[in-house]
Amino acid sequence: MSQQSIDINSDMGEGFGPWRMGDDAALLDVVSSANIACGFHAGDPVIMGRTMRMAHQNGVGIGAHPGFDDRAGFGRRRLSLSTEELTALVTYQLGAARATASSVGGTVRHLKLHGALSNMASEDAELARICYKAALAVDPDIVIMVLAATAMEDVVRDLGCAWAGEIFADRAYNDDATLVARGTEGAMIHDAKEATSRILDMLKEGAIIARSGKRIPTRIDTVCVHGDSAEAVGMARALRSGLESAGVRIERL
């Protein structure tokens, strides 16, 4: 295995009031970084604080996970917003995340866009630039987590900011390094052994492996396991175990 260390991240804090989404407590025993919803696509102030407190106590890196203001669509519906609206959306959510993290003794180390906002930014460099400049205006040292080998990566390289290239354990890839759309056959990978095997192959080759078999060389800093599926915790545990068995250290960003 050529790559000696990797971060494992997961999206969490995505419940709302009494409605629970995923098993955050169990995931926080496995992952090294947590992307915590900021109250727009999911989450609320109480859940944010509770999740950040658990992450801080577990030594897990805290990240802001801003998305579209669309709870009914879980932030997965594409919205058309102006530059001013996008800037305010990211600024507001990152500000809330930073204040909440500080209140529990932690700090926000990274930012990762959620859902449709992320997918749009992976295809549209100008949209990605608006979002990332908004985040950097709040915190010039924040690590921007990007979908590796997409327009997002082009933007952070141009901005010269700290960044981390992300790949997904449980999602299939198109030939341009974007994610196969949810709802498409084969878009989601549910088998933990399959997910672990393909991640090990990607780390070994230093490339994203698209569902066509195409190799897309890229820098890989972090691997995501989605936290909102029934098999999330089992997949995260299997992935960590498989990586460590192959000699890869798990280290937070």
ROLOTI-521180 format. One record per residue (C-alpha): x, y, z; residue number from 1; residue in one letter. Coordinates in steps of 0.5 Angstrom, whole numbers, plus 500, padded with zeros to 3 digits. Each point is the difference from the previous one (the first is absolute). Layout:
# residues N
<<X, Y, Z>, NUM, A>
...
***
This chain:
# residues 253
<<500, 500, 500>, 1, M>
<<503, 506, 498>, 2, S>
<<496, 505, 504>, 3, Q>
<<502, 500, 507>, 4, Q>
<<494, 504, 504>, 5, S>
<<493, 502, 498>, 6, I>
<<494, 504, 503>, 7, D>
<<493, 497, 501>, 8, I>
<<495, 505, 500>, 9, N>
<<492, 499, 501>, 10, S>
<<494, 505, 499>, 11, D>
<<496, 500, 507>, 12, M>
<<496, 505, 504>, 13, G>
<<495, 499, 495>, 14, E>
<<494, 499, 504>, 15, G>
<<495, 505, 502>, 16, F>
<<496, 501, 507>, 17, G>
<<498, 493, 502>, 18, P>
<<501, 497, 493>, 19, W>
<<507, 496, 500>, 20, R>
<<504, 499, 494>, 21, M>
<<506, 495, 500>, 22, G>
<<503, 497, 506>, 23, D>
<<505, 506, 502>, 24, D>
<<503, 497, 506>, 25, A>
<<502, 494, 497>, 26, A>
<<503, 503, 494>, 27, L>
<<504, 505, 504>, 28, L>
<<504, 493, 503>, 29, D>
<<502, 499, 493>, 30, V>
<<501, 506, 496>, 31, V>
<<506, 505, 501>, 32, S>
<<496, 506, 497>, 33, S>
<<492, 502, 501>, 34, A>
<<497, 505, 495>, 35, N>
<<494, 503, 504>, 36, I>
<<494, 503, 497>, 37, A>
<<499, 507, 502>, 38, C>
<<492, 500, 500>, 39, G>
<<498, 502, 493>, 40, F>
<<500, 493, 496>, 41, H>
<<499, 497, 507>, 42, A>
<<502, 500, 507>, 43, G>
<<498, 505, 505>, 44, D>
<<504, 504, 506>, 45, P>
<<499, 495, 505>, 46, V>
<<502, 494, 495>, 47, I>
<<506, 504, 498>, 48, M>
<<503, 501, 507>, 49, G>
<<498, 493, 502>, 50, R>
<<504, 497, 494>, 51, T>
<<506, 505, 501>, 52, M>
<<501, 499, 507>, 53, R>
<<500, 492, 499>, 54, M>
<<505, 501, 494>, 55, A>
<<505, 505, 504>, 56, H>
<<499, 495, 506>, 57, Q>
<<502, 494, 495>, 58, N>
<<506, 504, 497>, 59, G>
<<496, 500, 493>, 60, V>
<<502, 506, 496>, 61, G>
<<494, 505, 499>, 62, I>
<<497, 502, 493>, 63, G>
<<495, 505, 498>, 64, A>
<<495, 497, 495>, 65, H>
<<496, 505, 497>, 66, P>
<<494, 499, 495>, 67, G>
<<494, 503, 497>, 68, F>
<<495, 502, 504>, 69, D>
<<495, 495, 498>, 70, D>
<<499, 495, 506>, 71, R>
<<494, 497, 496>, 72, A>
<<505, 498, 495>, 73, G>
<<505, 498, 504>, 74, F>
<<505, 505, 496>, 75, G>
<<500, 495, 494>, 76, R>
<<495, 505, 496>, 77, R>
<<504, 505, 495>, 78, R>
<<499, 507, 502>, 79, L>
<<502, 506, 496>, 80, S>
<<502, 505, 504>, 81, L>
<<504, 507, 499>, 82, S>
<<507, 501, 502>, 83, T>
<<498, 504, 506>, 84, E>
<<495, 495, 502>, 85, E>
<<505, 494, 500>, 86, L>
<<505, 505, 503>, 87, T>
<<495, 501, 506>, 88, A>
<<498, 493, 500>, 89, L>
<<507, 497, 501>, 90, V>
<<502, 506, 505>, 91, T>
<<494, 499, 504>, 92, Y>
<<501, 493, 501>, 93, Q>
<<508, 500, 501>, 94, L>
<<499, 505, 505>, 95, G>
<<495, 496, 504>, 96, A>
<<504, 494, 500>, 97, A>
<<506, 504, 502>, 98, R>
<<496, 503, 506>, 99, A>
<<497, 493, 502>, 100, T>
<<507, 497, 500>, 101, A>
<<503, 505, 504>, 102, S>
<<495, 499, 505>, 103, S>
<<501, 493, 501>, 104, V>
<<508, 501, 500>, 105, G>
<<501, 498, 493>, 106, G>
<<502, 504, 494>, 107, T>
<<498, 499, 493>, 108, V>
<<505, 497, 496>, 109, R>
<<497, 499, 493>, 110, H>
<<494, 501, 495>, 111, L>
<<497, 496, 496>, 112, K>
<<494, 502, 495>, 113, L>
<<494, 495, 501>, 114, H>
<<495, 497, 495>, 115, G>
<<498, 504, 494>, 116, A>
<<504, 506, 501>, 117, L>
<<506, 495, 500>, 118, S>
<<498, 497, 494>, 119, N>
<<499, 506, 496>, 120, M>
<<507, 503, 503>, 121, A>
<<503, 494, 497>, 122, S>
<<498, 502, 493>, 123, E>
<<500, 507, 501>, 124, D>
<<507, 503, 501>, 125, A>
<<496, 507, 501>, 126, E>
<<495, 498, 505>, 127, L>
<<506, 496, 504>, 128, A>
<<504, 506, 500>, 129, R>
<<494, 505, 503>, 130, I>
<<499, 494, 506>, 131, C>
<<507, 500, 501>, 132, Y>
<<502, 507, 500>, 133, K>
<<494, 501, 505>, 134, A>
<<503, 495, 505>, 135, A>
<<507, 502, 499>, 136, L>
<<498, 507, 502>, 137, A>
<<497, 498, 507>, 138, V>
<<506, 495, 501>, 139, D>
<<506, 501, 495>, 140, P>
<<504, 494, 503>, 141, D>
<<494, 495, 500>, 142, I>
<<501, 493, 496>, 143, V>
<<495, 500, 494>, 144, I>
<<498, 493, 498>, 145, M>
<<499, 499, 493>, 146, V>
<<498, 494, 495>, 147, L>
<<506, 498, 498>, 148, A>
<<502, 501, 492>, 149, A>
<<494, 505, 499>, 150, T>
<<499, 507, 499>, 151, A>
<<500, 501, 508>, 152, M>
<<507, 498, 500>, 153, E>
<<502, 505, 494>, 154, D>
<<497, 505, 504>, 155, V>
<<504, 499, 507>, 156, V>
<<506, 499, 496>, 157, R>
<<499, 507, 497>, 158, D>
<<498, 503, 506>, 159, L>
<<507, 497, 504>, 160, G>
<<496, 498, 506>, 161, C>
<<500, 494, 504>, 162, A>
<<496, 494, 497>, 163, W>
<<499, 493, 501>, 164, A>
<<498, 495, 494>, 165, G>
<<494, 496, 501>, 166, E>
<<498, 493, 497>, 167, I>
<<494, 496, 502>, 168, F>
<<500, 493, 503>, 169, A>
<<492, 499, 498>, 170, D>
<<499, 504, 494>, 171, R>
<<502, 498, 493>, 172, A>
<<503, 505, 495>, 173, Y>
<<499, 503, 493>, 174, N>
<<506, 500, 495>, 175, D>
<<501, 508, 502>, 176, D>
<<501, 498, 508>, 177, A>
<<493, 503, 501>, 178, T>
<<495, 495, 504>, 179, L>
<<495, 496, 497>, 180, V>
<<493, 503, 501>, 181, A>
<<496, 497, 506>, 182, R>
<<495, 496, 497>, 183, G>
<<504, 497, 495>, 184, T>
<<501, 493, 500>, 185, E>
<<507, 498, 503>, 186, G>
<<501, 507, 503>, 187, A>
<<500, 498, 507>, 188, M>
<<505, 494, 502>, 189, I>
<<497, 497, 506>, 190, H>
<<504, 494, 501>, 191, D>
<<506, 501, 505>, 192, A>
<<505, 496, 497>, 193, K>
<<499, 502, 493>, 194, E>
<<501, 508, 503>, 195, A>
<<506, 498, 504>, 196, T>
<<503, 496, 494>, 197, S>
<<499, 506, 495>, 198, R>
<<503, 505, 505>, 199, I>
<<506, 496, 501>, 200, L>
<<501, 500, 492>, 201, D>
<<499, 507, 500>, 202, M>
<<505, 502, 505>, 203, L>
<<505, 495, 497>, 204, K>
<<499, 503, 493>, 205, E>
<<500, 507, 502>, 206, G>
<<493, 501, 496>, 207, A>
<<493, 500, 500>, 208, I>
<<497, 493, 497>, 209, I>
<<494, 502, 496>, 210, A>
<<494, 495, 499>, 211, R>
<<503, 499, 492>, 212, S>
<<507, 498, 503>, 213, G>
<<503, 507, 498>, 214, K>
<<505, 502, 505>, 215, R>
<<501, 507, 502>, 216, I>
<<506, 502, 503>, 217, P>
<<499, 505, 506>, 218, T>
<<503, 502, 507>, 219, R>
<<496, 496, 505>, 220, I>
<<499, 503, 508>, 221, D>
<<494, 497, 502>, 222, T>
<<495, 495, 499>, 223, V>
<<492, 501, 501>, 224, C>
<<495, 495, 503>, 225, V>
<<493, 503, 500>, 226, H>
<<497, 500, 507>, 227, G>
<<493, 499, 498>, 228, D>
<<499, 493, 497>, 229, S>
<<498, 494, 505>, 230, A>
<<507, 497, 498>, 231, E>
<<504, 506, 501>, 232, A>
<<503, 498, 507>, 233, V>
<<502, 493, 498>, 234, G>
<<503, 503, 493>, 235, M>
<<504, 505, 504>, 236, A>
<<503, 494, 505>, 237, R>
<<501, 496, 494>, 238, A>
<<504, 505, 496>, 239, L>
<<504, 502, 506>, 240, R>
<<502, 493, 502>, 241, S>
<<502, 499, 493>, 242, G>
<<504, 506, 499>, 243, L>
<<504, 499, 506>, 244, E>
<<501, 492, 498>, 245, S>
<<503, 503, 494>, 246, A>
<<505, 504, 504>, 247, G>
<<496, 507, 499>, 248, V>
<<500, 504, 506>, 249, R>
<<493, 504, 502>, 250, I>
<<502, 507, 501>, 251, E>
<<495, 506, 500>, 252, R>
<<501, 506, 496>, 253, L>
***
